[in-house]
C-alpha cells in the first residue's frame, strides 16, 4: 500500500496555493517537535482565516498530548 501511495506523483505535489481560496475558519494544531513534516510546516498554508496552535509533541498529537489536543478543538468549535 505504501508503495502505491508513494509511486503516485500527486502524493508529493504541493497544494498550498489552493489554501488561500478556503475562507472558512481553519484550526491547525502543530507539534513543536514534529520533524516528520517539520514544526514550521503550517507556515506554508495560506488560509485567510486560520488559527494556529503549537503544542508540546511530535507528529501524533492526538496520542502524545491528547488532553490539550482535545481542549484546543473544543475551544475552537465552541
N, CA, C, O and CB atoms as a CASP TS submission, in Angstrom:
PFRMAT TS
TARGET T0000
AUTHOR 0000-0000-0000
METHOD Language model
MODEL 1
PARENT N/A
ATOM      1  N   UNK     1       0.827  -1.183   0.000  1.00  0.00           N
ATOM      2  CA  UNK     1       0.000   0.000   0.000  1.00  0.00           C
ATOM      3  C   UNK     1       0.879   1.258   0.000  1.00  0.00           C
ATOM      4  O   UNK     1       0.589   2.214  -0.720  1.00  0.00           O
ATOM      5  CB  UNK     1      -0.945  -0.008   1.212  1.00  0.00           C
ATOM      6  N   UNK     2       1.944   1.261   0.799  1.00  0.00           N
ATOM      7  CA  UNK     2       2.828   2.432   0.831  1.00  0.00           C
ATOM      8  C   UNK     2       3.473   2.652  -0.527  1.00  0.00           C
ATOM      9  O   UNK     2       3.592   3.789  -0.984  1.00  0.00           O
ATOM     10  CB  UNK     2       3.914   2.267   1.910  1.00  0.00           C
ATOM     11  N   UNK     3       3.889   1.572  -1.174  1.00  0.00           N
ATOM     12  CA  UNK     3       4.499   1.709  -2.500  1.00  0.00           C
ATOM     13  C   UNK     3       3.532   2.351  -3.480  1.00  0.00           C
ATOM     14  O   UNK     3       3.927   3.183  -4.296  1.00  0.00           O
ATOM     15  CB  UNK     3       4.950   0.345  -3.028  1.00  0.00           C
ATOM     16  N   UNK     4       2.276   1.966  -3.399  1.00  0.00           N
ATOM     17  CA  UNK     4       1.267   2.531  -4.290  1.00  0.00           C
ATOM     18  C   UNK     4       1.089   4.029  -4.020  1.00  0.00           C
ATOM     19  O   UNK     4       0.994   4.821  -4.958  1.00  0.00           O
ATOM     20  CB  UNK     4      -0.077   1.790  -4.121  1.00  0.00           C
ATOM     21  N   UNK     5       1.043   4.410  -2.767  1.00  0.00           N
ATOM     22  CA  UNK     5       0.872   5.829  -2.424  1.00  0.00           C
ATOM     23  C   UNK     5       2.072   6.647  -2.867  1.00  0.00           C
ATOM     24  O   UNK     5       1.916   7.704  -3.479  1.00  0.00           O
ATOM     25  CB  UNK     5       0.657   5.996  -0.916  1.00  0.00           C
ATOM     26  N   UNK     6       3.268   6.164  -2.560  1.00  0.00           N
ATOM     27  CA  UNK     6       4.476   6.927  -2.869  1.00  0.00           C
ATOM     28  C   UNK     6       4.812   6.941  -4.349  1.00  0.00           C
ATOM     29  O   UNK     6       5.559   7.809  -4.801  1.00  0.00           O
ATOM     30  CB  UNK     6       5.635   6.373  -2.106  1.00  0.00           C
ATOM     31  N   UNK     7       4.278   6.000  -5.109  1.00  0.00           N
ATOM     32  CA  UNK     7       4.546   5.994  -6.549  1.00  0.00           C
ATOM     33  C   UNK     7       3.631   6.964  -7.297  1.00  0.00           C
ATOM     34  O   UNK     7       3.864   7.257  -8.469  1.00  0.00           O
ATOM     35  CB  UNK     7       4.377   4.581  -7.112  1.00  0.00           C
ATOM     36  N   UNK     8       2.608   7.455  -6.636  1.00  0.00           N
ATOM     37  CA  UNK     8       1.691   8.416  -7.239  1.00  0.00           C
ATOM     38  C   UNK     8       2.329   9.806  -7.166  1.00  0.00           C
ATOM     39  O   UNK     8       2.572  10.322  -6.075  1.00  0.00           O
ATOM     40  CB  UNK     8       0.297   8.396  -6.521  1.00  0.00           C
ATOM     41  N   UNK     9       2.597  10.406  -8.316  1.00  0.00           N
ATOM     42  CA  UNK     9       3.287  11.702  -8.338  1.00  0.00           C
ATOM     43  C   UNK     9       2.511  12.798  -7.604  1.00  0.00           C
ATOM     44  O   UNK     9       3.110  13.766  -7.137  1.00  0.00           O
ATOM     45  CB  UNK     9       3.530  12.132  -9.774  1.00  0.00           C
ATOM     46  N   UNK    10       1.202  12.662  -7.498  1.00  0.00           N
ATOM     47  CA  UNK    10       0.395  13.663  -6.800  1.00  0.00           C
ATOM     48  C   UNK    10       0.598  13.620  -5.285  1.00  0.00           C
ATOM     49  O   UNK    10       0.272  14.579  -4.584  1.00  0.00           O
ATOM     50  CB  UNK    10      -1.074  13.460  -7.124  1.00  0.00           C
ATOM     51  N   UNK    11       1.134  12.512  -4.785  1.00  0.00           N
ATOM     52  CA  UNK    11       1.371  12.388  -3.342  1.00  0.00           C
ATOM     53  C   UNK    11       2.336  13.466  -2.854  1.00  0.00           C
ATOM     54  O   UNK    11       2.173  13.996  -1.755  1.00  0.00           O
ATOM     55  CB  UNK    11       1.926  10.990  -3.004  1.00  0.00           C
ATOM     56  N   UNK    12       3.329  13.789  -3.661  1.00  0.00           N
ATOM     57  CA  UNK    12       4.346  14.755  -3.265  1.00  0.00           C
ATOM     58  C   UNK    12       4.117  16.150  -3.854  1.00  0.00           C
ATOM     59  O   UNK    12       4.951  17.038  -3.678  1.00  0.00           O
ATOM     60  CB  UNK    12       5.700  14.254  -3.677  1.00  0.00           C
ATOM     61  N   UNK    13       3.010  16.344  -4.540  1.00  0.00           N
ATOM     62  CA  UNK    13       2.715  17.655  -5.134  1.00  0.00           C
ATOM     63  C   UNK    13       2.367  18.660  -4.032  1.00  0.00           C
ATOM     64  O   UNK    13       1.878  18.284  -2.966  1.00  0.00           O
ATOM     65  CB  UNK    13       1.546  17.547  -6.162  1.00  0.00           C
ATOM     66  N   UNK    14       2.618  19.904  -4.297  1.00  0.00           N
ATOM     67  CA  UNK    14       2.283  20.957  -3.342  1.00  0.00           C
ATOM     68  C   UNK    14       0.930  21.568  -3.705  1.00  0.00           C
ATOM     69  O   UNK    14       0.709  21.996  -4.837  1.00  0.00           O
ATOM     70  CB  UNK    14       3.387  22.049  -3.314  1.00  0.00           C
ATOM     71  N   UNK    15       0.054  21.597  -2.743  1.00  0.00           N
ATOM     72  CA  UNK    15      -1.271  22.178  -2.943  1.00  0.00           C
ATOM     73  C   UNK    15      -1.486  23.388  -2.037  1.00  0.00           C
ATOM     74  O   UNK    15      -2.618  23.829  -1.843  1.00  0.00           O
ATOM     75  CB  UNK    15      -2.355  21.128  -2.684  1.00  0.00           C
ATOM     76  N   UNK    16      -0.405  23.919  -1.488  1.00  0.00           N
ATOM     77  CA  UNK    16      -0.522  25.053  -0.578  1.00  0.00           C
ATOM     78  C   UNK    16      -1.235  26.238  -1.222  1.00  0.00           C
ATOM     79  O   UNK    16      -1.996  26.939  -0.557  1.00  0.00           O
ATOM     80  CB  UNK    16       0.852  25.479  -0.102  1.00  0.00           C
ATOM     81  N   UNK    17      -0.996  26.461  -2.496  1.00  0.00           N
ATOM     82  CA  UNK    17      -1.597  27.611  -3.182  1.00  0.00           C
ATOM     83  C   UNK    17      -3.122  27.557  -3.158  1.00  0.00           C
ATOM     84  O   UNK    17      -3.774  28.599  -3.233  1.00  0.00           O
ATOM     85  CB  UNK    17      -1.109  27.675  -4.626  1.00  0.00           C
ATOM     86  N   UNK    18      -3.695  26.375  -3.055  1.00  0.00           N
ATOM     87  CA  UNK    18      -5.156  26.242  -3.021  1.00  0.00           C
ATOM     88  C   UNK    18      -5.749  26.699  -1.689  1.00  0.00           C
ATOM     89  O   UNK    18      -6.931  27.038  -1.617  1.00  0.00           O
ATOM     90  CB  UNK    18      -5.552  24.797  -3.287  1.00  0.00           C
ATOM     91  N   UNK    19      -4.944  26.706  -0.653  1.00  0.00           N
ATOM     92  CA  UNK    19      -5.479  27.010   0.675  1.00  0.00           C
ATOM     93  C   UNK    19      -5.947  28.454   0.816  1.00  0.00           C
ATOM     94  O   UNK    19      -6.786  28.743   1.670  1.00  0.00           O
ATOM     95  CB  UNK    19      -4.436  26.721   1.720  1.00  0.00           C
ATOM     96  N   UNK    20      -5.432  29.356   0.009  1.00  0.00           N
ATOM     97  CA  UNK    20      -5.861  30.755   0.117  1.00  0.00           C
ATOM     98  C   UNK    20      -7.301  30.953  -0.337  1.00  0.00           C
ATOM     99  O   UNK    20      -7.894  31.997  -0.061  1.00  0.00           O
ATOM    100  CB  UNK    20      -4.944  31.647  -0.701  1.00  0.00           C
ATOM    101  N   UNK    21      -7.872  29.976  -1.024  1.00  0.00           N
ATOM    102  CA  UNK    21      -9.256  30.070  -1.500  1.00  0.00           C
ATOM    103  C   UNK    21     -10.261  29.537  -0.478  1.00  0.00           C
ATOM    104  O   UNK    21     -11.469  29.675  -0.666  1.00  0.00           O
ATOM    105  CB  UNK    21      -9.407  29.307  -2.808  1.00  0.00           C
ATOM    106  N   UNK    22      -9.776  28.942   0.577  1.00  0.00           N
ATOM    107  CA  UNK    22     -10.644  28.364   1.606  1.00  0.00           C
ATOM    108  C   UNK    22     -10.863  29.426   2.682  1.00  0.00           C
ATOM    109  O   UNK    22      -9.931  29.795   3.396  1.00  0.00           O
ATOM    110  CB  UNK    22     -10.020  27.048   2.219  1.00  0.00           C
ATOM    111  N   UNK    23     -12.080  29.905   2.793  1.00  0.00           N
ATOM    112  CA  UNK    23     -12.350  31.053   3.669  1.00  0.00           C
ATOM    113  C   UNK    23     -13.008  30.696   4.998  1.00  0.00           C
ATOM    114  O   UNK    23     -13.151  31.561   5.862  1.00  0.00           O
ATOM    115  CB  UNK    23     -13.219  32.026   2.951  1.00  0.00           C
ATOM    116  N   UNK    24     -13.408  29.447   5.177  1.00  0.00           N
ATOM    117  CA  UNK    24     -13.997  29.051   6.459  1.00  0.00           C
ATOM    118  C   UNK    24     -12.903  29.031   7.526  1.00  0.00           C
ATOM    119  O   UNK    24     -11.726  28.887   7.194  1.00  0.00           O
ATOM    120  CB  UNK    24     -14.691  27.653   6.352  1.00  0.00           C
ATOM    121  N   UNK    25     -13.267  29.172   8.788  1.00  0.00           N
ATOM    122  CA  UNK    25     -12.255  29.097   9.846  1.00  0.00           C
ATOM    123  C   UNK    25     -11.541  27.741   9.837  1.00  0.00           C
ATOM    124  O   UNK    25     -12.172  26.691   9.710  1.00  0.00           O
ATOM    125  CB  UNK    25     -12.903  29.341  11.220  1.00  0.00           C
ATOM    126  N   UNK    26     -10.231  27.788   9.973  1.00  0.00           N
ATOM    127  CA  UNK    26      -9.400  26.580   9.942  1.00  0.00           C
ATOM    128  C   UNK    26      -8.534  26.555  11.195  1.00  0.00           C
ATOM    129  O   UNK    26      -7.911  27.553  11.557  1.00  0.00           O
ATOM    130  CB  UNK    26      -8.515  26.529   8.650  1.00  0.00           C
ATOM    131  N   UNK    27      -8.505  25.410  11.843  1.00  0.00           N
ATOM    132  CA  UNK    27      -7.645  25.216  13.007  1.00  0.00           C
ATOM    133  C   UNK    27      -6.486  24.314  12.612  1.00  0.00           C
ATOM    134  O   UNK    27      -6.686  23.224  12.077  1.00  0.00           O
ATOM    135  CB  UNK    27      -8.441  24.609  14.202  1.00  0.00           C
ATOM    136  N   UNK    28      -5.276  24.778  12.880  1.00  0.00           N
ATOM    137  CA  UNK    28      -4.078  23.975  12.645  1.00  0.00           C
ATOM    138  C   UNK    28      -3.421  23.753  13.997  1.00  0.00           C
ATOM    139  O   UNK    28      -3.034  24.705  14.675  1.00  0.00           O
ATOM    140  CB  UNK    28      -3.089  24.673  11.626  1.00  0.00           C
ATOM    141  N   UNK    29      -3.298  22.491  14.382  1.00  0.00           N
ATOM    142  CA  UNK    29      -2.598  22.147  15.617  1.00  0.00           C
ATOM    143  C   UNK    29      -1.296  21.482  15.201  1.00  0.00           C
ATOM    144  O   UNK    29      -1.301  20.470  14.499  1.00  0.00           O
ATOM    145  CB  UNK    29      -3.466  21.205  16.556  1.00  0.00           C
ATOM    146  N   UNK    30      -0.196  22.051  15.634  1.00  0.00           N
ATOM    147  CA  UNK    30       1.106  21.538  15.232  1.00  0.00           C
ATOM    148  C   UNK    30       1.941  21.195  16.458  1.00  0.00           C
ATOM    149  O   UNK    30       1.834  21.832  17.506  1.00  0.00           O
ATOM    150  CB  UNK    30       1.842  22.559  14.352  1.00  0.00           C
ATOM    151  N   UNK    31       2.763  20.185  16.301  1.00  0.00           N
ATOM    152  CA  UNK    31       3.667  19.799  17.382  1.00  0.00           C
ATOM    153  C   UNK    31       4.976  20.560  17.283  1.00  0.00           C
ATOM    154  O   UNK    31       5.560  20.661  16.204  1.00  0.00           O
ATOM    155  CB  UNK    31       3.929  18.292  17.354  1.00  0.00           C
ATOM    156  N   UNK    32       5.434  21.089  18.391  1.00  0.00           N
ATOM    157  CA  UNK    32       6.667  21.874  18.356  1.00  0.00           C
ATOM    158  C   UNK    32       7.914  21.018  18.129  1.00  0.00           C
ATOM    159  O   UNK    32       9.012  21.551  17.971  1.00  0.00           O
ATOM    160  CB  UNK    32       6.814  22.646  19.645  1.00  0.00           C
ATOM    161  N   UNK    33       7.748  19.701  18.113  1.00  0.00           N
ATOM    162  CA  UNK    33       8.853  18.791  17.818  1.00  0.00           C
ATOM    163  C   UNK    33       8.493  17.850  16.668  1.00  0.00           C
ATOM    164  O   UNK    33       9.011  16.736  16.598  1.00  0.00           O
ATOM    165  CB  UNK    33       9.228  17.981  19.069  1.00  0.00           C
ATOM    166  N   UNK    34       7.627  18.280  15.784  1.00  0.00           N
ATOM    167  CA  UNK    34       7.199  17.436  14.660  1.00  0.00           C
ATOM    168  C   UNK    34       8.228  17.512  13.544  1.00  0.00           C
ATOM    169  O   UNK    34       8.202  18.423  12.717  1.00  0.00           O
ATOM    170  CB  UNK    34       5.800  17.868  14.138  1.00  0.00           C
ATOM    171  N   UNK    35       9.122  16.553  13.533  1.00  0.00           N
ATOM    172  CA  UNK    35      10.141  16.538  12.492  1.00  0.00           C
ATOM    173  C   UNK    35       9.786  15.578  11.369  1.00  0.00           C
ATOM    174  O   UNK    35      10.590  15.369  10.461  1.00  0.00           O
ATOM    175  CB  UNK    35      11.485  16.166  13.081  1.00  0.00           C
ATOM    176  N   UNK    36       8.578  14.982  11.413  1.00  0.00           N
ATOM    177  CA  UNK    36       8.091  14.185  10.286  1.00  0.00           C
ATOM    178  C   UNK    36       7.794  15.119   9.114  1.00  0.00           C
ATOM    179  O   UNK    36       8.119  14.809   7.968  1.00  0.00           O
ATOM    180  CB  UNK    36       6.817  13.363  10.683  1.00  0.00           C
ATOM    181  N   UNK    37       7.174  16.265   9.406  1.00  0.00           N
ATOM    182  CA  UNK    37       6.905  17.262   8.362  1.00  0.00           C
ATOM    183  C   UNK    37       7.556  18.603   8.683  1.00  0.00           C
ATOM    184  O   UNK    37       7.602  19.493   7.834  1.00  0.00           O
ATOM    185  CB  UNK    37       5.397  17.449   8.184  1.00  0.00           C
ATOM    186  N   UNK    38       8.052  18.746   9.886  1.00  0.00           N
ATOM    187  CA  UNK    38       8.714  19.983  10.299  1.00  0.00           C
ATOM    188  C   UNK    38       7.802  20.826  11.164  1.00  0.00           C
ATOM    189  O   UNK    38       6.619  20.965  10.854  1.00  0.00           O
ATOM    190  CB  UNK    38       9.162  20.784   9.083  1.00  0.00           C
ATOM    191  N   UNK    39       8.320  21.390  12.235  1.00  0.00           N
ATOM    192  CA  UNK    39       7.481  22.172  13.146  1.00  0.00           C
ATOM    193  C   UNK    39       6.962  23.475  12.545  1.00  0.00           C
ATOM    194  O   UNK    39       6.048  24.087  13.097  1.00  0.00           O
ATOM    195  CB  UNK    39       8.251  22.480  14.388  1.00  0.00           C
ATOM    196  N   UNK    40       7.529  23.903  11.431  1.00  0.00           N
ATOM    197  CA  UNK    40       7.071  25.135  10.775  1.00  0.00           C
ATOM    198  C   UNK    40       6.276  24.871   9.500  1.00  0.00           C
ATOM    199  O   UNK    40       5.999  25.797   8.738  1.00  0.00           O
ATOM    200  CB  UNK    40       8.258  26.015  10.450  1.00  0.00           C
ATOM    201  N   UNK    41       5.914  23.630   9.269  1.00  0.00           N
ATOM    202  CA  UNK    41       5.182  23.240   8.061  1.00  0.00           C
ATOM    203  C   UNK    41       3.904  24.064   7.874  1.00  0.00           C
ATOM    204  O   UNK    41       3.539  24.406   6.749  1.00  0.00           O
ATOM    205  CB  UNK    41       4.835  21.754   8.117  1.00  0.00           C
ATOM    206  N   UNK    42       3.242  24.372   8.960  1.00  0.00           N
ATOM    207  CA  UNK    42       1.970  25.104   8.909  1.00  0.00           C
ATOM    208  C   UNK    42       2.118  26.486   8.282  1.00  0.00           C
ATOM    209  O   UNK    42       1.133  27.047   7.803  1.00  0.00           O
ATOM    210  CB  UNK    42       1.394  25.242  10.307  1.00  0.00           C
ATOM    211  N   UNK    43       3.311  27.038   8.274  1.00  0.00           N
ATOM    212  CA  UNK    43       3.515  28.377   7.716  1.00  0.00           C
ATOM    213  C   UNK    43       3.318  28.416   6.206  1.00  0.00           C
ATOM    214  O   UNK    43       3.176  29.494   5.628  1.00  0.00           O
ATOM    215  CB  UNK    43       4.903  28.874   8.058  1.00  0.00           C
ATOM    216  N   UNK    44       3.308  27.259   5.566  1.00  0.00           N
ATOM    217  CA  UNK    44       3.088  27.187   4.122  1.00  0.00           C
ATOM    218  C   UNK    44       1.617  27.343   3.740  1.00  0.00           C
ATOM    219  O   UNK    44       1.302  27.680   2.599  1.00  0.00           O
ATOM    220  CB  UNK    44       3.611  25.873   3.591  1.00  0.00           C
ATOM    221  N   UNK    45       0.721  27.100   4.689  1.00  0.00           N
ATOM    222  CA  UNK    45      -0.704  27.210   4.408  1.00  0.00           C
ATOM    223  C   UNK    45      -1.112  28.677   4.326  1.00  0.00           C
ATOM    224  O   UNK    45      -0.653  29.501   5.117  1.00  0.00           O
ATOM    225  CB  UNK    45      -1.528  26.479   5.485  1.00  0.00           C
ATOM    226  N   UNK    46      -1.965  28.994   3.378  1.00  0.00           N
ATOM    227  CA  UNK    46      -2.369  30.378   3.124  1.00  0.00           C
ATOM    228  C   UNK    46      -3.818  30.658   3.516  1.00  0.00           C
ATOM    229  O   UNK    46      -4.403  31.637   3.053  1.00  0.00           O
ATOM    230  CB  UNK    46      -2.172  30.707   1.666  1.00  0.00           C
ATOM    231  N   UNK    47      -4.396  29.818   4.355  1.00  0.00           N
ATOM    232  CA  UNK    47      -5.776  30.036   4.777  1.00  0.00           C
ATOM    233  C   UNK    47      -5.932  31.455   5.314  1.00  0.00           C
ATOM    234  O   UNK    47      -5.186  31.842   6.213  1.00  0.00           O
ATOM    235  CB  UNK    47      -6.196  28.998   5.849  1.00  0.00           C
ATOM    236  N   UNK    48      -6.873  32.246   4.796  1.00  0.00           N
ATOM    237  CA  UNK    48      -7.030  33.617   5.284  1.00  0.00           C
ATOM    238  C   UNK    48      -7.623  33.690   6.691  1.00  0.00           C
ATOM    239  O   UNK    48      -7.458  34.695   7.382  1.00  0.00           O
ATOM    240  CB  UNK    48      -7.901  34.395   4.333  1.00  0.00           C
ATOM    241  N   UNK    49      -8.309  32.637   7.114  1.00  0.00           N
ATOM    242  CA  UNK    49      -8.979  32.646   8.413  1.00  0.00           C
ATOM    243  C   UNK    49      -8.499  31.446   9.237  1.00  0.00           C
ATOM    244  O   UNK    49      -9.281  30.563   9.588  1.00  0.00           O
ATOM    245  CB  UNK    49     -10.532  32.614   8.239  1.00  0.00           C
ATOM    246  N   UNK    50      -7.198  31.435   9.536  1.00  0.00           N
ATOM    247  CA  UNK    50      -6.640  30.290  10.254  1.00  0.00           C
ATOM    248  C   UNK    50      -6.221  30.663  11.671  1.00  0.00           C
ATOM    249  O   UNK    50      -5.847  31.797  11.967  1.00  0.00           O
ATOM    250  CB  UNK    50      -5.447  29.724   9.496  1.00  0.00           C
ATOM    251  N   UNK    51      -6.302  29.661  12.520  1.00  0.00           N
ATOM    252  CA  UNK    51      -5.799  29.780  13.882  1.00  0.00           C
ATOM    253  C   UNK    51      -4.779  28.660  14.054  1.00  0.00           C
ATOM    254  O   UNK    51      -5.085  27.493  13.807  1.00  0.00           O
ATOM    255  CB  UNK    51      -6.966  29.694  14.962  1.00  0.00           C
ATOM    256  N   UNK    52      -3.579  29.014  14.473  1.00  0.00           N
ATOM    257  CA  UNK    52      -2.511  28.030  14.640  1.00  0.00           C
ATOM    258  C   UNK    52      -2.190  27.892  16.120  1.00  0.00           C
ATOM    259  O   UNK    52      -1.971  28.885  16.814  1.00  0.00           O
ATOM    260  CB  UNK    52      -1.243  28.436  13.838  1.00  0.00           C
ATOM    261  N   UNK    53      -2.164  26.668  16.588  1.00  0.00           N
ATOM    262  CA  UNK    53      -1.766  26.380  17.962  1.00  0.00           C
ATOM    263  C   UNK    53      -0.631  25.371  17.929  1.00  0.00           C
ATOM    264  O   UNK    53      -0.796  24.266  17.412  1.00  0.00           O
ATOM    265  CB  UNK    53      -2.967  25.846  18.805  1.00  0.00           C
ATOM    266  N   UNK    54       0.505  25.737  18.470  1.00  0.00           N
ATOM    267  CA  UNK    54       1.645  24.833  18.605  1.00  0.00           C
ATOM    268  C   UNK    54       1.663  24.310  20.034  1.00  0.00           C
ATOM    269  O   UNK    54       1.643  25.080  20.994  1.00  0.00           O
ATOM    270  CB  UNK    54       2.995  25.550  18.247  1.00  0.00           C
ATOM    271  N   UNK    55       1.702  22.987  20.156  1.00  0.00           N
ATOM    272  CA  UNK    55       1.719  22.386  21.487  1.00  0.00           C
ATOM    273  C   UNK    55       2.891  21.414  21.590  1.00  0.00           C
ATOM    274  O   UNK    55       3.509  21.045  20.591  1.00  0.00           O
ATOM    275  CB  UNK    55       0.378  21.662  21.787  1.00  0.00           C
ATOM    276  N   UNK    56       3.174  21.018  22.810  1.00  0.00           N
ATOM    277  CA  UNK    56       4.247  20.067  23.065  1.00  0.00           C
ATOM    278  C   UNK    56       3.907  18.736  22.403  1.00  0.00           C
ATOM    279  O   UNK    56       2.851  18.159  22.662  1.00  0.00           O
ATOM    280  CB  UNK    56       4.475  19.882  24.589  1.00  0.00           C
ATOM    281  N   UNK    57       4.794  18.257  21.558  1.00  0.00           N
ATOM    282  CA  UNK    57       4.571  16.968  20.932  1.00  0.00           C
ATOM    283  C   UNK    57       5.239  16.870  19.583  1.00  0.00           C
ATOM    284  O   UNK    57       5.893  17.798  19.107  1.00  0.00           O
ATOM    285  CB  UNK    57       3.104  16.708  20.791  1.00  0.00           C
ATOM    286  N   UNK    58       5.051  15.717  18.992  1.00  0.00           N
ATOM    287  CA  UNK    58       5.669  15.439  17.699  1.00  0.00           C
ATOM    288  C   UNK    58       4.591  15.400  16.626  1.00  0.00           C
ATOM    289  O   UNK    58       3.876  16.384  16.434  1.00  0.00           O
ATOM    290  CB  UNK    58       6.458  14.104  17.733  1.00  0.00           C
ATOM    291  N   UNK    59       4.463  14.269  15.920  1.00  0.00           N
ATOM    292  CA  UNK    59       3.571  14.200  14.766  1.00  0.00           C
ATOM    293  C   UNK    59       2.181  13.653  15.107  1.00  0.00           C
ATOM    294  O   UNK    59       1.223  13.923  14.383  1.00  0.00           O
ATOM    295  CB  UNK    59       4.197  13.344  13.697  1.00  0.00           C
ATOM    296  N   UNK    60       2.059  12.902  16.180  1.00  0.00           N
ATOM    297  CA  UNK    60       0.778  12.271  16.517  1.00  0.00           C
ATOM    298  C   UNK    60       0.228  12.876  17.808  1.00  0.00           C
ATOM    299  O   UNK    60       0.112  12.201  18.832  1.00  0.00           O
ATOM    300  CB  UNK    60       0.940  10.730  16.663  1.00  0.00           C
ATOM    301  N   UNK    61      -0.101  14.137  17.735  1.00  0.00           N
ATOM    302  CA  UNK    61      -0.502  14.894  18.921  1.00  0.00           C
ATOM    303  C   UNK    61      -1.740  14.337  19.604  1.00  0.00           C
ATOM    304  O   UNK    61      -1.873  14.437  20.823  1.00  0.00           O
ATOM    305  CB  UNK    61      -0.746  16.322  18.549  1.00  0.00           C
ATOM    306  N   UNK    62      -2.639  13.757  18.839  1.00  0.00           N
ATOM    307  CA  UNK    62      -3.864  13.213  19.423  1.00  0.00           C
ATOM    308  C   UNK    62      -3.556  12.040  20.351  1.00  0.00           C
ATOM    309  O   UNK    62      -4.382  11.692  21.195  1.00  0.00           O
ATOM    310  CB  UNK    62      -4.832  12.771  18.318  1.00  0.00           C
ATOM    311  N   UNK    63      -2.380  11.427  20.207  1.00  0.00           N
ATOM    312  CA  UNK    63      -1.951  10.376  21.128  1.00  0.00           C
ATOM    313  C   UNK    63      -0.973  10.908  22.175  1.00  0.00           C
ATOM    314  O   UNK    63      -1.047  10.539  23.347  1.00  0.00           O
ATOM    315  CB  UNK    63      -1.309   9.228  20.353  1.00  0.00           C
ATOM    316  N   UNK    64      -0.071  11.763  21.751  1.00  0.00           N
ATOM    317  CA  UNK    64       1.014  12.233  22.615  1.00  0.00           C
ATOM    318  C   UNK    64       0.563  13.274  23.638  1.00  0.00           C
ATOM    319  O   UNK    64       1.070  13.310  24.759  1.00  0.00           O
ATOM    320  CB  UNK    64       2.119  12.812  21.770  1.00  0.00           C
ATOM    321  N   UNK    65      -0.376  14.104  23.254  1.00  0.00           N
ATOM    322  CA  UNK    65      -0.812  15.206  24.115  1.00  0.00           C
ATOM    323  C   UNK    65      -2.330  15.331  23.990  1.00  0.00           C
ATOM    324  O   UNK    65      -2.863  16.387  23.647  1.00  0.00           O
ATOM    325  CB  UNK    65      -0.095  16.557  23.729  1.00  0.00           C
ATOM    326  N   UNK    66      -2.996  14.233  24.275  1.00  0.00           N
ATOM    327  CA  UNK    66      -4.422  14.098  23.997  1.00  0.00           C
ATOM    328  C   UNK    66      -5.292  15.132  24.688  1.00  0.00           C
ATOM    329  O   UNK    66      -6.182  15.701  24.055  1.00  0.00           O
ATOM    330  CB  UNK    66      -4.875  12.747  24.392  1.00  0.00           C
ATOM    331  N   UNK    67      -5.066  15.389  25.951  1.00  0.00           N
ATOM    332  CA  UNK    67      -5.934  16.311  26.691  1.00  0.00           C
ATOM    333  C   UNK    67      -5.852  17.733  26.139  1.00  0.00           C
ATOM    334  O   UNK    67      -6.881  18.379  25.940  1.00  0.00           O
ATOM    335  CB  UNK    67      -5.563  16.310  28.174  1.00  0.00           C
ATOM    336  N   UNK    68      -4.647  18.219  25.892  1.00  0.00           N
ATOM    337  CA  UNK    68      -4.511  19.574  25.343  1.00  0.00           C
ATOM    338  C   UNK    68      -5.058  19.631  23.921  1.00  0.00           C
ATOM    339  O   UNK    68      -5.694  20.610  23.532  1.00  0.00           O
ATOM    340  CB  UNK    68      -3.034  20.025  25.363  1.00  0.00           C
ATOM    341  N   UNK    69      -4.808  18.579  23.152  1.00  0.00           N
ATOM    342  CA  UNK    69      -5.312  18.485  21.783  1.00  0.00           C
ATOM    343  C   UNK    69      -6.838  18.611  21.770  1.00  0.00           C
ATOM    344  O   UNK    69      -7.394  19.409  21.015  1.00  0.00           O
ATOM    345  CB  UNK    69      -4.875  17.149  21.132  1.00  0.00           C
ATOM    346  N   UNK    70      -7.508  17.820  22.610  1.00  0.00           N
ATOM    347  CA  UNK    70      -8.970  17.867  22.690  1.00  0.00           C
ATOM    348  C   UNK    70      -9.464  19.224  23.165  1.00  0.00           C
ATOM    349  O   UNK    70     -10.454  19.743  22.651  1.00  0.00           O
ATOM    350  CB  UNK    70      -9.484  16.778  23.622  1.00  0.00           C
ATOM    351  N   UNK    71      -8.787  19.791  24.131  1.00  0.00           N
ATOM    352  CA  UNK    71      -9.185  21.088  24.673  1.00  0.00           C
ATOM    353  C   UNK    71      -9.138  22.181  23.604  1.00  0.00           C
ATOM    354  O   UNK    71     -10.034  23.021  23.526  1.00  0.00           O
ATOM    355  CB  UNK    71      -8.284  21.467  25.849  1.00  0.00           C
ATOM    356  N   UNK    72      -8.101  22.164  22.793  1.00  0.00           N
ATOM    357  CA  UNK    72      -7.963  23.159  21.721  1.00  0.00           C
ATOM    358  C   UNK    72      -9.090  23.014  20.709  1.00  0.00           C
ATOM    359  O   UNK    72      -9.651  24.010  20.254  1.00  0.00           O
ATOM    360  CB  UNK    72      -6.598  23.018  21.018  1.00  0.00           C
ATOM    361  N   UNK    73      -9.421  21.785  20.359  1.00  0.00           N
ATOM    362  CA  UNK    73     -10.510  21.548  19.402  1.00  0.00           C
ATOM    363  C   UNK    73     -11.844  21.998  19.992  1.00  0.00           C
ATOM    364  O   UNK    73     -12.633  22.650  19.309  1.00  0.00           O
ATOM    365  CB  UNK    73     -10.578  20.052  19.010  1.00  0.00           C
ATOM    366  N   UNK    74     -12.099  21.659  21.241  1.00  0.00           N
ATOM    367  CA  UNK    74     -13.352  22.056  21.885  1.00  0.00           C
ATOM    368  C   UNK    74     -13.483  23.571  21.948  1.00  0.00           C
ATOM    369  O   UNK    74     -14.566  24.112  21.728  1.00  0.00           O
ATOM    370  CB  UNK    74     -13.439  21.466  23.293  1.00  0.00           C
ATOM    371  N   UNK    75     -12.395  24.249  22.245  1.00  0.00           N
ATOM    372  CA  UNK    75     -12.404  25.713  22.280  1.00  0.00           C
ATOM    373  C   UNK    75     -12.694  26.284  20.891  1.00  0.00           C
ATOM    374  O   UNK    75     -13.437  27.257  20.760  1.00  0.00           O
ATOM    375  CB  UNK    75     -11.057  26.249  22.806  1.00  0.00           C
ATOM    376  N   UNK    76     -12.115  25.687  19.872  1.00  0.00           N
ATOM    377  CA  UNK    76     -12.275  26.174  18.501  1.00  0.00           C
ATOM    378  C   UNK    76     -13.709  26.010  17.995  1.00  0.00           C
ATOM    379  O   UNK    76     -14.268  26.923  17.388  1.00  0.00           O
ATOM    380  CB  UNK    76     -11.315  25.441  17.573  1.00  0.00           C
ATOM    381  N   UNK    77     -14.296  24.847  18.249  1.00  0.00           N
ATOM    382  CA  UNK    77     -15.653  24.603  17.742  1.00  0.00           C
ATOM    383  C   UNK    77     -16.721  25.203  18.649  1.00  0.00           C
ATOM    384  O   UNK    77     -17.886  25.315  18.269  1.00  0.00           O
ATOM    385  CB  UNK    77     -15.896  23.107  17.588  1.00  0.00           C
ATOM    386  N   UNK    78     -16.305  25.585  19.850  1.00  0.00           N
ATOM    387  CA  UNK    78     -17.155  26.297  20.787  1.00  0.00           C
ATOM    388  C   UNK    78     -18.403  25.607  21.137  1.00  0.00           C
ATOM    389  O   UNK    78     -19.195  26.124  21.924  1.00  0.00           O
ATOM    390  CB  UNK    78     -17.487  27.584  20.270  1.00  0.00           C
TER
END
